[in-house]
Amino acid sequence: MQSRKNFDSESILWDADNTRVRLALSVAQAMLDAGIPHEADALDFGCGTGLLTLALQPHVKSISGVDSSTGMLEQLKEKISVNHIENVTAAFVDFENGSPVEGNYDLVVSSMTAHHIPDTLALLREWHRVLRPGGKLCFADLDKEDGSFHGDNTGVFHQGFDRENLRMLCEQAGFDEIRDTTATTVVKEVEGVKRAFPIFLICAKKP
């Protein structure tokens, strides 16, 4: 059985990775360009330390960050407290182990989380469940790759995704108006060679 990644142990230094910070900001901009609803109650699934959450915070009515790592959530809660942010909350959710998302939302966003979840269709159905009718889903992740992106693939259940297959899974989960685009590209050095890893953004609507 694939081992889970210990995100708690990495939470304190998570934001020190400039590539990770730039990725979150680029994904946030791609979501804004895709036309997220600005009066939305939003959910950031797999929020980590809140890089995407806080980038979108000024553009929505409210946003709830949920994650299965208490260490990551503590980092986000501290940011909320220090900066006196009133429209952001952080909560523990581990739907794979019986802790589903609570509440309903106009917008669900997620970035670089899906490849850590074994059952992609179950994840999409969970997102569909918590969306209000007419709500929008926007999620970003890696295009199909050979496992070089992470180096250490502990906790990585999918080495990227095929976009056509993901669109089919979105349909199975009940979404329509499914669109994909390239949100950004991450350049990493792999065995001494710089490689480009495209990051897709898929947006869909709950009828």
PENORVEN-V511400 format. One record per residue. N is the residue number from 1. RES is the residue in one small letter. SS is DSSP state (~ for helix, > for strand, _ for the rest). OMEGA is omega in degrees with one decimal (none if undefined). D_FIRST is the distance of its C-alpha to the first C-alpha in Angstrom with 1 decimal. Layout:
n=(N/N)
res=(RES/RES)
ss=(SS/SS)
omega=(OMEGA/OMEGA)
d_first=(D_FIRST/D_FIRST)
//
This chain:
n=(1/2/3/4/5/6/7/8/9/10/11/12/13/14/15/16/17/18/19/20/21/22/23/24/25/26/27/28/29/30/31/32/33/34/35/36/37/38/39/40/41/42/43/44/45/46/47/48/49/50/51/52/53/54/55/56/57/58/59/60/61/62/63/64/65/66/67/68/69/70/71/72/73/74/75/76/77/78/79/80/81/82/83/84/85/86/87/88/89/90/91/92/93/94/95/96/97/98/99/100/101/102/103/104/105/106/107/108/109/110/111/112/113/114/115/116/117/118/119/120/121/122/123/124/125/126/127/128/129/130/131/132/133/134/135/136/137/138/139/140/141/142/143/144/145/146/147/148/149/150/151/152/153/154/155/156/157/158/159/160/161/162/163/164/165/166/167/168/169/170/171/172/173/174/175/176/177/178/179/180/181/182/183/184/185/186/187/188/189/190/191/192/193/194/195/196/197/198/199/200/201/202/203/204/205/206/207)
res=(m/q/s/r/k/n/f/d/s/e/s/i/l/w/d/a/d/n/t/r/v/r/l/a/l/s/v/a/q/a/m/l/d/a/g/i/p/h/e/a/d/a/l/d/f/g/c/g/t/g/l/l/t/l/a/l/q/p/h/v/k/s/i/s/g/v/d/s/s/t/g/m/l/e/q/l/k/e/k/i/s/v/n/h/i/e/n/v/t/a/a/f/v/d/f/e/n/g/s/p/v/e/g/n/y/d/l/v/v/s/s/m/t/a/h/h/i/p/d/t/l/a/l/l/r/e/w/h/r/v/l/r/p/g/g/k/l/c/f/a/d/l/d/k/e/d/g/s/f/h/g/d/n/t/g/v/f/h/q/g/f/d/r/e/n/l/r/m/l/c/e/q/a/g/f/d/e/i/r/d/t/t/a/t/t/v/v/k/e/v/e/g/v/k/r/a/f/p/i/f/l/i/c/a/k/k/p)
ss=(_/_/_/_/_/_/~/~/~/~/_/_/_/~/~/~/_/~/~/~/~/~/~/~/~/~/~/~/~/~/~/~/~/_/_/_/_/_/_/_/>/>/>/>/>/_/_/_/_/_/~/~/~/~/~/~/~/~/~/_/_/>/>/>/>/>/>/_/_/~/~/~/~/~/~/~/~/~/~/~/~/~/_/_/_/_/_/>/>/>/>/>/_/>/~/~/~/_/>/_/_/_/_/_/>/>/>/>/>/>/>/_/_/~/~/~/_/_/_/~/~/~/~/~/~/~/~/~/~/~/>/>/>/>/>/>/>/>/>/>/>/>/>/_/_/_/_/_/_/_/_/_/_/_/_/_/_/_/_/_/>/_/~/~/~/~/~/~/~/~/~/~/~/_/>/>/>/>/>/>/>/>/>/>/>/>/>/>/>/>/_/_/>/>/>/>/>/>/>/>/>/>/>/>/>/>/_)
omega=(-179.5/178.4/175.9/177.0/178.9/-178.9/178.2/-176.3/-178.2/-169.1/-174.3/-177.6/-173.8/-175.8/179.4/179.2/-176.1/178.1/179.3/179.6/179.3/178.7/-179.5/-180.0/178.5/178.1/177.6/179.8/177.8/177.2/177.3/178.1/179.8/174.4/176.1/-180.0/-171.0/175.7/-172.8/158.5/-170.3/174.9/171.9/-175.7/-174.9/-169.2/-176.4/-179.7/174.8/-179.8/177.4/-179.7/-174.1/174.7/-179.4/-173.3/-178.9/-170.9/179.9/178.0/177.1/177.1/178.4/176.1/177.5/-177.6/177.3/178.0/178.7/178.0/177.1/-178.6/177.6/177.2/178.7/-179.7/179.0/177.1/179.5/-177.8/-176.4/-175.8/176.7/-179.2/-171.8/-175.4/178.5/173.6/179.1/-176.5/178.1/175.3/173.8/-170.3/177.9/-178.2/171.5/177.2/-175.3/174.8/175.0/176.5/178.0/-168.5/174.8/-174.9/171.1/176.8/177.7/179.7/174.4/179.0/-172.2/-177.4/175.5/-177.2/-175.9/-172.7/-176.0/-179.8/177.1/178.0/179.1/178.1/176.5/177.4/178.6/-177.3/-173.0/177.5/171.7/175.1/-176.6/-179.3/-174.4/173.9/172.3/178.5/-176.6/176.1/-176.4/163.0/-179.4/179.0/-171.5/-179.4/-178.0/-173.4/-176.5/-172.7/171.8/-175.1/173.4/179.0/178.2/-176.7/178.2/177.2/-174.8/-175.6/169.3/-172.8/-179.6/178.0/178.6/177.6/177.2/178.9/176.5/177.1/179.0/-179.3/176.3/-178.9/168.8/-175.8/-174.7/-179.2/174.6/176.3/174.2/-177.3/-177.6/176.6/177.7/177.7/179.0/174.9/-179.5/-178.7/175.4/-178.6/177.5/179.9/179.8/178.8/179.3/176.1/-179.6/168.7/174.2/175.0/-178.0/-177.2/170.5/-177.7/none)
d_first=(0.0/3.8/6.4/9.3/12.7/15.4/18.2/20.5/21.1/22.1/24.2/27.5/27.7/26.0/29.4/30.7/29.0/31.9/29.9/27.6/30.8/32.5/29.7/29.7/33.5/33.5/31.1/33.3/36.4/34.9/34.2/37.8/39.1/37.4/39.4/37.5/39.7/41.5/42.3/38.6/36.6/33.4/29.8/27.6/24.0/21.7/24.9/23.8/27.1/29.1/30.1/30.2/31.3/34.3/35.2/35.6/37.1/40.7/40.4/39.2/40.7/37.7/34.0/31.2/28.2/25.0/21.8/18.9/19.9/23.0/23.9/24.2/26.2/28.5/29.4/30.3/32.2/34.2/35.2/36.3/38.4/39.9/40.9/42.1/40.2/41.0/39.1/35.5/33.2/29.7/27.4/24.0/21.9/18.2/18.6/14.9/15.6/19.1/21.1/22.7/25.3/28.8/31.9/32.9/33.6/35.6/33.2/29.4/28.3/25.1/24.4/21.4/19.1/17.9/15.6/13.5/13.3/11.0/13.9/17.0/19.4/18.7/19.2/22.5/23.6/23.2/25.3/27.8/28.1/29.2/31.6/35.2/37.0/37.9/35.2/33.6/30.1/29.6/26.3/25.7/22.8/22.4/23.8/21.6/21.2/19.7/17.4/20.5/21.1/18.7/18.8/15.8/13.1/10.9/10.2/11.7/10.4/13.8/16.1/19.0/20.4/23.2/25.9/27.3/24.1/23.8/27.4/26.7/23.9/26.3/28.9/26.6/26.0/29.8/30.8/33.8/35.7/32.6/33.3/31.5/32.8/31.9/31.9/31.9/30.7/29.0/30.2/28.2/29.0/26.5/27.5/31.0/31.4/31.6/29.5/29.8/26.8/28.1/27.0/27.8/29.1/28.9/31.4/31.9/33.9/33.5/36.6)
//
